[in-house]
Amino acid sequence: MSAKPVSCKIEKISIRPGVSVLSVLRHLNYKPWFALAEFVDNAVQSFLDQGEALKALHGQACMLHVRIDIDADPPGRISIKDTAAGIAAQDFLRAFRPAALPPNRTGLCEFGMGMKSAACWFAPRWHVRTKALGEGVERTVRFDIDRIVHDQIEELDITEAPADPGQHFTEVVLEDLHHVPIKKTIGKIKEHLTDIYRVFIRDGLLELQLGDETLTYEEPRILHAPYAGDSAGLPRLWRKEIRFDFGGGLSVAGFAALRDPGSYARAGFALFRRGRLIQGSGDEGCRKQVK
């Protein structure tokens, strides 16, 4: 199936009132895995929004691929490339303006700050290269935060190049990093991102790679044993369904279980919203001690 090319030339984008906002984003209290998750969120939501068009092009079994490459050698470089639907012309002006709310706020992207805040936290210089599904042009926009702030720049140039309308991707490249992930941190990034996107990975919607390694989620085993002190009793599965209805359309559903074997480091609840883990990834399980 071939897509009909759409022509819409964009020469500049406004980042007003972003100059003052962009200058402070590097001081946000991020952790590297949560900052990287902002880019993955955008890719997943784009894939969900344009799922029918992508399946029409690639077949019902098509899935989203996201690859993160980290070069820790000074000055440091990170690239995040996805095969989602790209940033369309009608969304381009909004996508790069800080705090511009997306039209669909029922998914993973609600506040219009994720990509900008994470990119500025990671790096003083970054660029986005994107090709929207069905459009005949590839676009690149570059951010140099020091220059933007010093010169009070409120518009950025867009570079365009002809492209195959059937192509679709977005690549974000972060350069001269403020925060360079070292070996131990990269291990934690793998652990946390695998947990955060476990539902999408498990459902076959997302293939997430860190370098050449594809991240896979393994479901923890649940204890199947009799009550303590009753070794002769019948074994039971130590899992309990949970469901709360708070009214007004708000509810919580899930389960509590005992791991086999137990793990203090991995103990605690994992809290999800719209299929994405929001608290309790890696060794930061959501738990509260009862005194």
FENVEN-V66524 format. One record per helix or strand of 3 or more residues. SS is the DSSP state (H for helix, E for strand). FROM is the first residue (numbers start at 1). TO is the last residue. If there is no record, write none. Layout:
ss={SS & SS}
from={FROM & FROM}
to={TO & TO}
This chain:
ss={E & H & H & H & H & E & E & H & H & E & E & H & E & E & H & H & E & E & E & E & E}
from={12 & 18 & 25 & 32 & 51 & 64 & 77 & 89 & 114 & 123 & 137 & 145 & 155 & 169 & 183 & 198 & 206 & 239 & 250 & 271 & 276}
to={14 & 22 & 27 & 49 & 58 & 71 & 82 & 95 & 122 & 131 & 144 & 151 & 162 & 177 & 196 & 202 & 210 & 247 & 257 & 273 & 279}
